[in-house]
Amino acid sequence: MFRKSVLSVIVVLLSALFPASAQNYTTDAILKRTTGKIATLECSGIARTKKEAIEMAKKSVIYTYLYNGIDGLNDNKPLLGSKPSAGAAQYVGQLLGTTRYANYIRSCTIADKTNKTAAKDIQVFATIDLYTESLERDLVNNGIIGRNAADIALSETQEMIAMPTVMVVPFRKSGQSYEEAIRDNSDMRMAISKVNEGFIKQGVETKDLLTSLNNANTYQVRMGDGMSLDDAILINSGADVSVSVDINQDVNDGGVRVSLTLQAIEIATGNTLATKSEISGRKRTTADVLCGVMAQAMVGDFMKQISTRMATKISTGQSVAVRFTIDPGSAINMDTEINNIMPLSDILVSWVKRHAKNGKYHTQGRTSTLLAFSDIFVDNSMEDGMQSDVNDFALALYQYLKGLNLSVSRTITGNSIDVIIY
């Protein structure tokens, strides 16, 4: 018994030392069909004996799925991704170096035909049912791969990152304001109300458009004449996402038919988070009633899209827009060398690159008095019960600039940071 235990340990250690790629695995697996949980695949296995070749076929199909990818599974991509994590080789080595791989094989049927290779090995041909869902779940549970964002529930996402606040607004025609779009349109008001209710039921914080309209003049005065009234409303509402509602109705003797479109846009970056359109059947009812029913039915799928996009932020980070502006009265500009280090613009880009999550950012434009970033991905995860967010990023940036003896001011609006350098 003791010798068996020692041998088992040795096998595991050797599996970790010699990666799966070093083994003689075939990579000819072809998908025949899949249920989403179990995939039926055809593949071959090569070894000295037929018995060993059968086991190699089972191992090979798993190896191919993990490292090479199989057309028709996981969007034709390797399950471990193009750049496997640090622990992937050890995990796969232990999986295929012991009998654990057999747990993911539902069945294996061997064809009568066999081949003999040039090296005089036996090649068998197998049809294998692979538990793909169970294998993926085990990889996730062991921290080898991350979960698919679409599989993460909204409630889980809310526990890990800050969810956006939402303002539901009407779709505007060219030259039309929000107020004009809803003033004489009861169908639009009904749709906005029902979509708003749907968000609230999902636990999403919403901002009321009518309240913001009442404060619109104050907002515009605060932001200056260079900004439209509607833009001032969105920026000052405190919402992170605007959800526009577009509704059209077709009425004839057979009844009314309504088309409804929802689009979610991140206010700070302009990135589209979700879109959904539906056309109702023709009903003998009023347009506002039909619109209300459609809005409530659409919110679930629409929220799933937003939830999936937000779940990706767990790994990629929150997108933040940052705009650096040189004050007209300043003695410096973006080309000025700071503290004999490098030009100011290069200092700012270097700092952003170091502090963006995974170094991901996008520069929107640069002049001698302006440097703008449309997308800087910053960490927004929970740590020790505290939420990391755009304010933490802005504070770190402010402290860095003050450390360079620069006189600066900052304004944070939603996920946008405006920095003025004096």
N, C-alpha and C positions, 0 to 999 in steps of 0.2 A: 504493500500500500504506500509506504514511504517512498519507494523507488518510483512509483507511478506519479506521485505528487511532484517529485523532483524533475522527472522528465517533462511533465506538463509545464512547469515553470520555465524549463530550458527552451521548450518549443515557443512559448510566448515571447521570451527574450529574443530568441533568434528571429521571430517574426517581426519584432520591432526594429531589429538591427538591419534586416534585409528587406527593403521595401517591396511591395507587391509587384511593382513594375519590373523587378529583376526576375520574376518567375516566367515560365513559358506559357503565358496565357494567350489564347486566341482572342481576336477582337472582331469576329464575324457575325455577331448576334444580329438577328433581324426580327423586328416586331411583327407578329401575326395579328394580334388583337389585344385590347386592354379594357378592363372594367373601371380603371381609375385606381383600383386597389390591387389587382392582380394582372400581370402582363404575361401573355403567352409568347414565347420567343423560340426561334430556331438558332442553334449555334453548334459549334464543334468543340471537341476537347482532345488534346494530344498528350500521350504519356507512354511509358514503356509497356504497360499492360492495359488490357481493355478496362479492367476494374478501375485502375488509376485514371485512365482517360475519361471515364464517366464522371468521376469527381472533378477532374480538371474542367470539364464542360460546365459544371455547376458553378465552379469558382470563376471561370472565364466570363460567364454572362453577368455576374455581379461586378467583376473588375471593369468590364466594358461599360456598363451602366454608370459606374462611379467616375471613371477617368476619361473615357472616350465619348460617351454619349451614344444613344440609340435613337435613330429617326422614329419620331412618333411619341417619344417619352420626354418629359421635362423640356419641351420646346426644342428638342433635338440637341440639347446641351448636356455636358457631363454633370452629373448630380453634385459632384464636388466643386464645380465651377472651373473657370479657366485658370484660376490661381488657388489651388487647394490650400486650406489653412495649415498652420504649423503642425497640428496634431493629426492631420489626415493620414499620412503615411503609416504612423504607428497604429491608428485605428484599423486601417485596411489590412495591415500586416497581421494583426491579432485576429481579425475577422476571418481571413482566408487561411491563416496559418494554424488555426484550430478548427474544431468541428462546428463553430458558431454559425458559419455560413449556411449550414443545413437548415437552420431555423427559418430562413427566408425562401426556401425552396418548397413549393407546395407539391409539385410532382415533376418527374423526369422520365420521359419515354425515349428509349434508344432505338434508332433505326437499325434494320438488319445489316445494311451496308456499312463496311468499315474500309479505311484506307491504310496503307503502310507508307510512311514518309521516307524521304531519302536517308534519314538517320535511323531508319528501321523502327520508328515509333509507331504506335497504333493511333489512328485518328477515328474517333466516333462522332456520330451526328445525333443531336438530341433536340427534343422539343420540351421546353421547360416552362413551368408556371412559376413566376417570381412574385413574391409578396413585395411589390414596389412601395406601397404606402407604409408598411411596417418598417421597411429598411430606411426610408426617408425619416420616419419618426424617430428611429434609433439614432440616426446621425444628428438630428436636432437636439435630442435629449442629452447626447454626449458633447454637445457644443462644437461639433465638427462643421456643421452648416447652420445658417440662420433660417428662421421660418419664412415661408412665403408671406409677403405682406397681405395678400388676399385672404389668408387663413387666420389672420389675427383679428379677433373680435374688437369692436369699438370700445367695449368696456375695458379690455386689456390695454389698448392703446392709451386710453385716458389715464391709466395707472402709471404708465411709463413716461409719457411726455405731456406737455401742456397742449390741450386741444384748442383750436381756433374759435374765436367768437365770430358770429355770422350776422350780417345784415341782409335781409331779403329786399331787393329793389326791383322796380319795373324795368323792362326792356325799353330803351328810349329810341325813338326815330331821330334822324339827323336834325340837330338844332333844338330838340325837345328836352325839357328838364324833367327831373323826377316828379316834381309837383304837377306839371302839365300831363304827364303820363298816367297819373292816377286820379286826377281831379274829377273827370267826368266818365270814368271807366269802372263801373261796379264789378265787372268780371275780373279785372286786374286786381282790384282791392280784395276780392274774395280769394283769388289764387294766392296772393301774397300772404293773406291771413292763414290759409290752410297749410302752405309750405312752412310758414313760421311755426305753426302748431306741431308739425311733424318733427322739426328740429328740437323743439322743447321736449317732446316725448322721448327723444333719443338722448336727452341729457346734455344737449349742446346749448351753450349760452348764446342768446340772440340780442341784437340791438334793434330798437324800434325806429323805423324810418320816419314815422310821423313826428316823434319826439325830436329827431335830428332836423327835420324840416323846420320845426318851430324855432330851433336855435341857429338856423342857417345863416342869418345875417351876422350874428356874433362870430360864427366860424370864419366867414369870409373876411371880416375886418381883421381878425387875428392872423389869417394867412396872407393877407395882402391882395392887391388888385390883380396880380398876375395869375391867380388861380380861379377856375370856374367855381360857381356855387356848389354844383354837385360833387366836384372833386373835394372841395372843402368839407362837405358833409361826410363823405366816406373817410377821409383822413382823420377827422376829429371825432368820429362816432365811437372810436375804440374797437371797431370790428377789424378782424384780420382777413376775413373773406367776404366778398359780396356775391350774393346769389341772385342773378337776374332772372326774371320771369317774363316770358313772352307768350302771349295768348292770342289766338285767332279763332273766330267762329264762322260757321257756314250754316245759314238758316234757310230752309225752304219748306214747302208744304209737307214734306216727309219728316220734319223735325229739325233738330239742331245737331251739328257736329263741331267738336272743338279740338284744336291742336294746341298742345302745351309744350314749351321748351324751357328747361332749367339749365343754367350754366353757372358754375362756381369759379370765381377768379380770386387769386391771392392779391390783396390790395397793394402790398408793398412791392411785389415783383411783377405783377401782371400775368403770372403763370396760371394757366387753366388747370383746375383740380378735378373737375367733373362736368359732364354734359349728359343730358337725357332729354329725349323728345318722344312724345306719344300723340297719337291721333285717335280720338274716340270713335265708336260707332255712332250712327245717327239715332238720336233718341228724342222721344216726345217729352221734353222737359225744358227748363230754362237753361241758358248758357252758364249762368253763375252756379247753379246747382251741379251741373255736369262738370264744370271746371273744378269745383270743390272736391268732388269724388275723385277726379283724376289726380289732382295735386296730392291728396293723401295716399293714393295708391303708388305714386311715383317716388315719394320721398324715401321709401325703404331702399330701393336699388340705388337711388342717387346718393344716399348716405353711405352705402357700401363702397361706392367709388371714392368718396371723400375719405372714408375710413382707411381704405387701402393706400391712398396717397399719403395720408398722415402716418400710417404704419411704416412706410418706407423711411420716414424722417427719424425713426428710432435708430437706424443704422447710418443714414446719410447726413442727418442733422437738419436743423431748421434753416430755411433760406431767408437771408436778411439782405436788404439793400442799404448801402452806405454811400453817402455823398460828401466829399471833402471840398469845401469852397474857401478860397483865399479872400479875405475881406478887402474891399477896394482901397482902404487906407493902410494896408499892411506893407511893410518894407521888404517882405519876402514873397516868393512865388514857388511854384512846384519845381522849378529848376534850381532853386537856391540850395547850396550844399550846407547841410546842418551839422554843426559840431565837427567839421572836417571829416565826416563819415561818407556821405553820399547825398545826391539830390533828394529833396523832400519827397517827391513822388516815389522814388525807389525805396525810400525808408518805409513809406506807407504800404506799398505793395509787399515788401518783405515781411512786415509785421502781420499783415492780413494772411499771407501764405502760411506763416508759422502757426497762427491761431485758428485758422479755418479747420473744421473737422475733416480729417484725411487730406488736408491741403487743398480742398475744393473751393474754387471761387471763379468768378467771371468779371473781367474788367469791361465796363460799358463804354467809357470814353475818358480822354485826358486832354487838357489844354494847360496853359501856363498858370491858370487860376482855378482849375477844376480837375478833380479825379473822382470818377463815379464807378461803383461796383453794383451791378444789377443782381448778382447772386453770390453771397458768401454763406457757406454752410457752417453753422455754429452748433455746438452741442446743446441739446435741450432735454437731456435725460434727468431722471430723479436720482439723487445721491444723498444718502443719510436723511431722507425725507424732505430734502430741499430741491426745488426745481431750478435747473440752470436754464437761463433764457437770454433774450436779446439785451436785457438790462445789464446782465453780468458781462456780456461781451462789450457793451458800450462803456461800462465802467473801466474795464481793463484797458481799453483803447484810450480813454481819457487820461488815465494814470500814466500810461506810456508816453503820451504826447507832453504831459506836464513834466515828466522826467527829462524830456529833451529841451526844457525851458521854453516851450512854445505856449503862447497865450491862446486858449481855445474855448469854445462853447459848444454844447451839444444839445440837440433836440431829438427825442425819441417819439415817434408816432407809429403805433402798431409795430410792424417789423421793419420800419425804416429809421435810419439814423442819419441825421444831418449834422455835420461838424463844420464849424466856421473857424478858420485859423486867422488870427489877427497879427 
